[in-house]
Amino acid sequence: MSEGTTDTRDEHYNVISILYHALQGAETCATYLQDAEQAGDQELADYLQGVFSDPLNVAFAAWDGKTKTPFGLPEYVPTGKADAEQFTKKADAAYAQALVNNQRGDNYSLLTVMFALVLFLGAVSQRRGPAWAQTALLTLAGVVAVAGVVIMLTFPILI
């Protein structure tokens, strides 16, 4: 293992860990700012407030201290939130389309199995045996084939 890498291969865990630690650091910085203001150290308070992003400065100004941090306030709108909402809508639409396509693929797989059953029944009907059994198997193969064609005609044609 090279320096700076982990044994963890889960990208989702990595992103969650990065976000967790970043938010933990921001919360600690907010606590330090509050401590500096209470101690009357305006120079340190100004420096710490300069570290905050503009959206956090707006939320921090509206923060009344009743909550642990200003991150949960409605005034705190992180940069990129609108983009994130847009991407979420796009991802939801893609997911819905993927479900439709998945069902379409399942339908065609079932149709393939039906036609394979037709071939199997047709082949078994050619074996030696009573004539009534051969006729029954061939008739069943014909019924399954007709049902398969009817089902296939109901599927959308996408080109």
Contacts in CASP RR format, 6 or more apart in sequence:
PFRMAT RR
TARGET T0000
AUTHOR 0000-0000-0000
METHOD contacts of the structure
MODEL  1
MSEGTTDTRDEHYNVISILYHALQGAETCATYLQDAEQAGDQELADYLQG
VFSDPLNVAFAAWDGKTKTPFGLPEYVPTGKADAEQFTKKADAAYAQALV
NNQRGDNYSLLTVMFALVLFLGAVSQRRGPAWAQTALLTLAGVVAVAGVV
IMLTFPILI
1 7 0 8 1.000
6 14 0 8 1.000
8 14 0 8 1.000
23 71 0 8 1.000
26 52 0 8 1.000
26 56 0 8 1.000
26 71 0 8 1.000
27 68 0 8 1.000
27 69 0 8 1.000
27 71 0 8 1.000
29 48 0 8 1.000
29 51 0 8 1.000
29 52 0 8 1.000
30 60 0 8 1.000
30 69 0 8 1.000
30 70 0 8 1.000
32 44 0 8 1.000
32 48 0 8 1.000
33 45 0 8 1.000
33 48 0 8 1.000
33 49 0 8 1.000
33 60 0 8 1.000
34 65 0 8 1.000
36 42 0 8 1.000
36 44 0 8 1.000
36 45 0 8 1.000
36 48 0 8 1.000
37 45 0 8 1.000
49 57 0 8 1.000
49 60 0 8 1.000
50 57 0 8 1.000
52 60 0 8 1.000
53 78 0 8 1.000
53 79 0 8 1.000
54 79 0 8 1.000
55 76 0 8 1.000
55 77 0 8 1.000
55 78 0 8 1.000
55 79 0 8 1.000
56 70 0 8 1.000
56 71 0 8 1.000
56 76 0 8 1.000
58 75 0 8 1.000
58 76 0 8 1.000
58 77 0 8 1.000
59 70 0 8 1.000
59 71 0 8 1.000
59 72 0 8 1.000
59 73 0 8 1.000
59 75 0 8 1.000
59 76 0 8 1.000
60 70 0 8 1.000
61 75 0 8 1.000
62 70 0 8 1.000
62 73 0 8 1.000
62 75 0 8 1.000
63 69 0 8 1.000
63 70 0 8 1.000
63 73 0 8 1.000
67 73 0 8 1.000
70 76 0 8 1.000
104 155 0 8 1.000
104 156 0 8 1.000
107 151 0 8 1.000
107 155 0 8 1.000
108 155 0 8 1.000
111 148 0 8 1.000
111 151 0 8 1.000
111 152 0 8 1.000
111 155 0 8 1.000
114 144 0 8 1.000
114 147 0 8 1.000
114 148 0 8 1.000
114 151 0 8 1.000
115 145 0 8 1.000
115 148 0 8 1.000
117 141 0 8 1.000
117 144 0 8 1.000
118 141 0 8 1.000
118 142 0 8 1.000
118 144 0 8 1.000
118 145 0 8 1.000
121 137 0 8 1.000
121 138 0 8 1.000
121 140 0 8 1.000
121 141 0 8 1.000
121 142 0 8 1.000
121 144 0 8 1.000
122 137 0 8 1.000
122 138 0 8 1.000
122 141 0 8 1.000
124 137 0 8 1.000
125 133 0 8 1.000
125 134 0 8 1.000
125 135 0 8 1.000
125 137 0 8 1.000
125 138 0 8 1.000
125 141 0 8 1.000
126 134 0 8 1.000
127 134 0 8 1.000
END
